[in-house]
Amino acid sequence: MTVTPADLDALFAARHSCRAFRPDPVPRAVIEQIVATARRAPSWCNAQPWQIVVTSGEETERFRAALWAQAQKGGHAPDIPFPSGYSGVYQQRRRTCGWQLYDAVGVEKGDRAGSARQMMENFRLFGAPHCAILSSPAELGPYGAMDCGGFVTAFALAAQAAGVATIPQAAVASFAPFLHDWFGIGDDRLILCAISFGYADTDHPANAFRTERAGLDEIVDWRG
Ligand SMILES: Cc1cc2nc3c(=O)[nH]c(=O)nc-3n(C[C@H](O)[C@H](O)[C@H](O)COP(=O)(O)O)c2cc1C
């Protein structure tokens, strides 16, 4: 078996966060293959802290409706604190990808109602037919969350290889108490994010842009 670096780079380059899905379900065998591959992600002490609840069919529809209703009510209470701020280059990158999205869907700068409408799409799961809710044992703390970050990337890439589009969503995890309740996830686990997934609506403008990446000179501090 040979996967060339170019093959791998092409897989990474093809993946993007999908913000409009077709309704067709992903076959259970394909989802199982994605999870089977994603679980190969490394974790500290091989704890494999990730667990996911995966919704399909009517369960996705019930969850979508309840999440939407919760989002109307508000009550932001994530299990792990959201970033306290984005400054400097992080603020710039955050703004750039936000503007790229708003530009793609025709929301003009300053159109707060339009940007809020687009943001609320998070709570419709962007129309995805499936949602995975990812949690980690509370006792593993930030390192459990770190391991789960690797799982998110592995899941997204395994899905991409199977022609399945994904979007990780911290926005969904902002309603952690509701999610604990709805899915019966104990308080001994931290809900980290959702991953909505399915087949991309490739004609939708929300899927028409690609984010940028910093050059290696901004990432690596070479020594020696
Ligand atoms: C942990 C995590 C949480 C994210 N949460 C959201 C979210 O709530 N809503 C959203 O639209 N995108 C979310 N994203 C997607 C990022 O905005 C996206 O990965 C980033 O802009 C890079 O774009 P790309 O995934 O298309 O390469 C999240 C990504 C990650 C890794």
The ligand as a Tripos MOL2 file, in Angstrom:
@<TRIPOS>MOLECULE
LIG
   31    33     1     0     0
SMALL
NO_CHARGES

@<TRIPOS>ATOM
      1 C1        -13.3100   22.8350   16.6470 C.3       1 LIG1
      2 C2        -13.9460   23.5870   15.5000 C.ar      1 LIG1
      3 C3        -15.1400   24.2390   15.7010 C.ar      1 LIG1
      4 C4        -15.7640   24.9180   14.6490 C.ar      1 LIG1
      5 N1        -16.9830   25.5050   14.8560 N.ar      1 LIG1
      6 C5        -17.6410   26.0620   13.8140 C.ar      1 LIG1
      7 C6        -18.9660   26.5580   13.9840 C.ar      1 LIG1
      8 O1        -19.5440   26.5090   15.0740 O.2       1 LIG1
      9 N2        -19.5950   27.0880   12.9090 N.ar      1 LIG1
     10 C7        -18.9920   27.1590   11.6760 C.ar      1 LIG1
     11 O2        -19.6240   27.6590   10.7350 O.2       1 LIG1
     12 N3        -17.7370   26.6930   11.4850 N.ar      1 LIG1
     13 C8        -17.0620   26.1250   12.5160 C.ar      1 LIG1
     14 N4        -15.8220   25.5800   12.3220 N.ar      1 LIG1
     15 C9        -15.2230   25.5790   10.9800 C.3       1 LIG1
     16 C10       -14.1040   26.6000   10.8550 C.3       1 LIG1
     17 O3        -14.6540   27.8830   10.6870 O.3       1 LIG1
     18 C11       -13.2270   26.1970    9.6490 C.3       1 LIG1
     19 O4        -12.6110   24.9630    9.9330 O.3       1 LIG1
     20 C12       -12.1400   27.2110    9.3380 C.3       1 LIG1
     21 O5        -12.6830   28.4510    8.9550 O.3       1 LIG1
     22 C13       -11.2220   26.6980    8.2070 C.3       1 LIG1
     23 O6        -11.9990   26.4680    7.0560 O.3       1 LIG1
     24 P1        -12.1080   25.0160    6.3870 P.3       1 LIG1
     25 O7        -12.5680   24.0400    7.4160 O.co2     1 LIG1
     26 O8        -13.1220   25.1930    5.2730 O.co2     1 LIG1
     27 O9        -10.7350   24.6470    5.8700 O.co2     1 LIG1
     28 C14       -15.1560   24.9340   13.3680 C.ar      1 LIG1
     29 C15       -13.9430   24.2610   13.1790 C.ar      1 LIG1
     30 C16       -13.3490   23.5890   14.2170 C.ar      1 LIG1
     31 C17       -12.0600   22.8420   13.9770 C.3       1 LIG1
@<TRIPOS>BOND
     1     1     2 1
     2     2     3 ar
     3     2    30 ar
     4     3     4 ar
     5     4     5 ar
     6     4    28 ar
     7     5     6 ar
     8     6     7 ar
     9     6    13 1
    10     7     8 2
    11     7     9 ar
    12     9    10 ar
    13    10    11 2
    14    10    12 ar
    15    12    13 ar
    16    13    14 ar
    17    14    15 1
    18    14    28 ar
    19    15    16 1
    20    16    17 1
    21    16    18 1
    22    18    19 1
    23    18    20 1
    24    20    21 1
    25    20    22 1
    26    22    23 1
    27    23    24 1
    28    24    25 2
    29    24    26 1
    30    24    27 1
    31    28    29 ar
    32    29    30 ar
    33    30    31 1
@<TRIPOS>SUBSTRUCTURE
     1 LIG1         1 GROUP 0 **** ****
